[in-house]
Amino acid sequence: MTGLRYVYAVCRPFGTPLQAELTGVAGAPAGLLHHHGLVAVVSTVPEADFGEEALKAHLEDLDWLAATARAHQGVVDALTTVTTPLPLRLATVFRDDSAVRVMIEAREEHFRALLDRLDGRVEWGVKVYAEEAAAEPAGAAPAAGAKPASGRDYLRQRRARGQAKEETWQRAERFAHALHARLSAHAEDVRLHAPQNSALSQASGLNVLNAAYLVPRAHSEEFVELVDRTKDEEPGFRVELTGPWAAYSFTGDTGGSGDTGEIQDGQGAADVGEGVS
C-alpha cells in the first residue's frame, strides 16, 4: 500500500521521548524527522485515504473529520508536554520525506522566529456565556399560554422583553470586557476570536467572549487561579477555561500555498496555527 507523510507539527529537537504508544491519524505511530536543526513530527498514512480526491471526499464526512482531528490533536497535545510545537493545518500531507525536508528549508527562517517567540509558552482559551436564564429574565416574558389583554398590553410586553435583553447584553459586555482586561494583564499576548454560534457549538447560553491568551508555562498556575476566582463573581454568566494548548492562535501562518486536501510535493506548505480551543 502506498503511503504518504502526514505532518502534525514542527519543533526544535527535544530530549524527552514521546509516549511509547502514541498513535496519530489512521492509527499510525508518530515519528520524528530531523532536518536543519528542526524536527517535523510525522506519520505514514495510506494514499487511498489521503490522496487528493479521497481526502476531499473524506472532509465532507463529519464523523471521519472529527476522528482525524482528535488523532491530530492528540499528537500535538503530547508534544506540548515535552516541547513547544508549531502545529500544522489538519491533513497536511507530503509525497515523501524529501518533500517534508524541502518544506522545512523553505520555511526555516519563519519557523525559527516563531519558535524563539513562543518557547516556554502555552495558550489558554477563555469563553464567557450568558446563561439562558440571564438571556431571557423570568419576569420579562408572560406565563405560558397567557395572552395579552389588548394590543397595548402586547406592545408593552414586547418592549419589556426587548429592554430586558438589552440590559442583559450590556451587563454581559461589561463583565466580558472587565474579565478580558484582567486576564490580558497576566498574558504576554491575546487574541479575540469571533463568538461561537451556539447552534454549532451546542453550548448553552450566548457566547460573549471567546479569547486566547499566551502565557508562560511557568505562570500558568497563577493564570488558572485567576480565572477560577472570576467564575462566581457575576450571577448569570458561565466562564469556561480550556488548555494548556500549543499556541495555535499566535503562530500566524507559514505563507504556504498548499490547501487542505492537496498533496504537497515540497514547494508548498500548509498553514500553521489552525487548531482546536
C-alpha positions in Angstrom: 0.0 0.0 0.0 1.4 3.4 -1.0 2.0 5.7 2.0 2.1 9.5 2.3 3.8 11.6 5.0 1.4 13.3 7.3 2.9 16.2 9.2 1.5 17.3 12.6 3.9 20.0 13.7 7.4 21.4 13.5 9.5 21.9 16.6 13.1 22.0 17.9 14.8 18.8 18.9 13.9 17.6 22.4 15.4 15.1 24.8 12.2 13.7 26.4 10.8 10.8 24.4 7.3 10.8 23.1 4.8 8.4 24.7 5.7 4.9 23.7 2.3 4.0 22.5 1.4 7.4 20.9 -0.6 6.9 17.7 -1.8 9.5 15.4 -4.0 9.8 12.3 -5.1 6.4 10.8 -3.7 4.7 13.9 -0.1 5.1 12.8 2.7 5.8 15.3 4.2 9.3 15.3 7.8 9.7 14.4 10.4 12.4 14.2 12.1 13.7 11.0 15.2 15.8 11.8 16.4 18.4 9.3 18.5 21.5 9.6 18.2 21.6 13.4 14.4 21.3 13.3 12.0 18.4 13.7 8.9 17.5 11.7 6.6 15.2 13.7 5.2 12.8 11.1 3.4 9.5 10.5 2.7 7.4 7.4 -0.9 7.4 6.2 -2.5 5.5 3.3 -2.7 7.3 0.0 -6.1 5.5 -0.6 -7.5 7.7 2.2 -5.2 10.8 2.0 -4.7 11.2 -1.7 -6.2 14.5 -3.1 -9.6 13.2 -4.3 -10.1 10.7 -1.4 -9.2 13.3 1.1 -11.6 15.9 -0.3 -14.4 13.3 -0.1 -13.5 12.4 3.5 -13.5 16.1 4.5 -17.3 16.1 3.8 -17.7 13.2 6.3 -18.1 14.8 9.7 -17.5 11.6 11.6 -14.3 10.9 9.7 -13.2 14.5 10.1 -13.9 14.5 13.8 -11.9 11.3 14.4 -9.0 12.6 12.3 -9.0 15.9 14.1 -8.9 14.1 17.5 -6.0 12.0 16.4 -4.1 15.0 15.1 -4.8 16.9 18.3 -3.7 14.0 20.4 -0.2 14.1 18.9 0.0 17.9 19.2 -1.1 17.7 22.9 1.5 15.0 23.6 4.2 17.3 22.0 3.0 20.2 24.1 4.0 18.4 27.3 7.6 18.0 26.2 8.4 20.9 23.8 6.9 23.9 22.0 5.3 22.7 18.8 4.1 24.7 15.8 1.0 22.8 14.7 0.4 22.5 11.0 -3.0 22.6 9.5 -5.2 19.4 9.7 -4.5 16.9 6.9 -1.1 18.3 5.8 0.4 15.5 3.6 3.5 15.2 1.5 4.7 12.7 -1.0 7.7 11.6 0.9 10.3 12.7 3.4 12.2 14.6 0.8 9.2 16.8 0.3 8.9 17.4 4.0 12.6 18.5 4.1 12.0 20.9 1.2 9.1 22.4 3.2 11.3 22.9 6.3 14.0 24.6 4.3 11.5 26.9 2.6 10.0 28.0 5.9 13.1 27.6 8.1 13.6 31.3 9.0 9.9 31.7 9.8 9.8 28.6 11.9 12.8 29.6 13.9 11.4 33.1 14.6 8.1 31.6 15.8 9.9 29.1 18.0 12.0 31.8 19.6 8.9 33.9 20.3 6.8 31.0 21.7 9.4 29.0 23.5 8.1 28.0 27.0 4.7 29.5 26.4 1.2 27.9 26.1 -2.2 29.0 25.0 -5.2 29.2 27.3 -8.7 29.7 26.0 -11.4 31.5 27.9 -15.1 31.7 26.9 -17.9 33.6 28.7 -21.5 32.6 28.2 -24.6 34.5 29.2 -26.8 31.7 30.6 -30.3 31.1 29.2 -31.8 32.3 32.4 -29.9 35.6 32.1 -30.6 35.9 28.4 -34.4 35.8 29.0 -35.2 37.0 32.5 -38.1 35.2 34.1 -40.1 38.4 34.6 -39.7 39.6 31.0 -42.0 37.1 29.3 -45.7 36.3 30.0 -46.6 33.0 31.6 -47.0 30.1 29.2 -50.4 30.1 27.5 -51.2 33.7 28.7 -52.5 36.1 26.1 -52.2 39.9 26.3 -55.4 41.6 27.2 -55.1 44.1 24.4 -52.8 45.3 21.6 -51.4 47.9 24.0 -50.5 45.1 26.5 -48.9 43.1 23.7 -46.7 46.1 22.7 -45.8 46.7 26.3 -44.7 43.1 26.8 -42.6 43.2 23.7 -40.9 46.4 24.8 -40.2 44.9 28.3 -38.7 41.8 26.7 -36.6 43.9 24.4 -35.4 46.2 27.2 -34.5 43.1 29.4 -32.5 41.6 26.6 -30.7 44.9 26.0 -29.9 45.2 29.7 -28.6 41.7 29.8 -26.4 42.2 26.8 -24.9 45.4 28.2 -24.2 43.7 31.5 -22.6 40.8 29.6 -20.4 43.2 27.6 -19.3 44.9 30.8 -18.4 41.6 32.5 -16.6 40.2 29.5 -14.6 43.5 28.9 -13.5 43.6 32.6 -12.5 40.0 32.7 -10.6 40.3 29.4 -8.7 43.3 30.7 -7.8 41.5 33.9 -6.6 38.3 32.1 -4.7 40.3 29.4 -2.6 41.9 32.2 -1.4 38.4 33.1 -0.7 37.3 29.5 2.1 38.1 27.0 -0.3 38.3 24.1 -4.0 37.9 23.4 -6.3 37.1 20.5 -10.0 37.8 20.4 -11.9 35.3 18.3 -15.4 35.6 16.9 -18.1 34.4 19.4 -19.2 30.9 18.8 -22.5 30.1 17.3 -24.5 28.1 19.9 -26.3 26.2 17.2 -22.9 24.8 16.0 -21.1 24.5 19.3 -24.2 23.1 21.2 -23.1 25.1 24.2 -25.8 26.6 26.3 -26.1 30.4 26.6 -24.9 33.2 24.5 -21.1 33.4 23.9 -20.0 36.9 24.7 -16.2 36.3 25.0 -14.0 33.9 23.0 -10.4 34.7 23.7 -7.0 33.1 23.7 -4.1 34.1 26.0 -0.4 33.4 25.5 1.0 32.6 29.0 4.5 31.5 30.1 4.2 27.9 31.2 5.8 28.8 34.5 2.9 31.3 35.2 0.1 29.0 34.1 -1.0 28.0 37.6 -1.4 31.7 38.5 -3.4 32.3 35.4 -5.7 29.4 36.0 -6.3 30.5 39.6 -7.2 34.0 38.4 -9.8 32.6 36.0 -11.2 30.3 38.7 -11.7 33.3 41.0 -13.9 35.0 38.5 -16.3 32.1 37.9 -18.7 33.0 40.6 -18.3 36.8 40.5 -21.3 37.6 38.3 -24.5 35.6 38.5 -26.0 34.5 35.2 -22.6 34.1 33.4 -20.5 31.0 32.8 -16.8 31.2 32.4 -15.0 28.2 30.7 -11.3 27.7 30.6 -9.5 25.3 28.2 -5.9 24.4 27.8 -3.0 24.4 28.0 -2.7 24.2 24.2 0.0 24.6 21.7 0.0 28.3 20.7 -2.4 27.8 17.8 -3.8 31.4 17.9 -0.3 33.0 17.9 1.6 31.2 15.2 0.1 33.0 12.2 0.8 31.1 9.0 3.8 29.9 7.1 2.8 31.7 3.9 2.5 28.4 2.1 0.4 27.8 -1.0 -1.0 24.4 -0.2 -4.6 23.8 0.7 -6.1 21.0 2.8 -6.7 18.1 0.5 -3.7 18.7 -1.7 -0.6 16.5 -1.6 2.5 18.7 -1.3 5.5 17.9 -3.4 7.8 20.2 -1.4 7.1 23.6 -2.9 4.1 24.5 -0.8 3.5 24.2 3.0 0.2 24.2 4.9 -0.7 27.0 7.2 0.5 26.9 10.8 -1.9 27.8 13.6 -5.3 26.2 12.8 -6.4 24.1 15.8 -9.0 23.2 18.5 -9.5 25.6 21.6 
